[in-house]
Amino acid sequence: MSGLRRQVLAAFTGEQVPTGRREHLLALGAAELAHARRPAGGAASTSRDVQVIALQEFGLLLDDRAAAAALAERQLSTVR
């Protein structure tokens, strides 16, 4: 299991993760899922995609800023 998956699972199950960090990790998990679920060669995931997935998968309401930040962080981590 990847490091991000472990962190998201811990945040989702509430394992001693501070509230602000929990939201951040779940937003990153939603951004990763949005990327993974897009059709091959399809358009890039949007902050709206991240918001929908965060709500459906984690019961988390994200604002546009948090969703966009998670997407940007996800893109930066794949460049490194």
N, C-alpha and C positions, 0 to 999 in steps of 0.2 A: 504494500500500500504506500502510495506516495506521501511525502511530507504534508502537502496541502490537504490531501484527503484525510489524513489523521487529525490535522488541526481542525478541519471543518466538522468532522465527526465529533470531536471533543467539544467544540462550540455548540453543536446541535444538541448534544446530550447533556450539556450544562456542566461539564467536568471542570469546575474551578476556573472558568474563563471569565474575566471581568466583562461587564456588559458592553462597553465600547469596543473592546477587542472582539467579543462574540459577534457583534453586528458586522464588523469589518471582515472577519473570517468567513461568515456566511455570505457576504456580498462577493467575496473572491470566489467562493465555491459556485455561486450562481453565475458569475462571469465565465468561469471555466466550463460549466455545463452549457451555457449559451453558445460558447465557441464550439464545443464538441457536438452539439445538436444541429448546427447549421449544415445545410446541404453542401456537399463537396463542390467547391468552386462557386458557392453562393455568396451573397452579400455578407459583409462583416456583421457581426452581432451589434446590436444597439443597446443603449441604456434601457430602453423599454423592454427588450428581450430579457435583460438581467432582472429587471423589476418583476416581470411576470414569473420567471423561474424562482426567484427568491420567495415570492408569495406562495406559489404552488408547492414547492419542495420543502421550504423551511418555515412557512407561515410568517415571513418577515416582510414588512412594508418598507421599501427603500425609496428615498427621494431621488430625484434626477441626479443630484450632485454625488451622492454615495454610489449610485449605479455607474455613473460615468467614471468616477475615480477607480472603482474596482476593475472596469474594463481597461482603463489606462494602465493600471498596475499589472494586470494580466499580460497586456501587450509588452510592457517593459521586461517582464520576467522571461518572456519567450525570446527576446532579442539577446539577452545576456548569454 
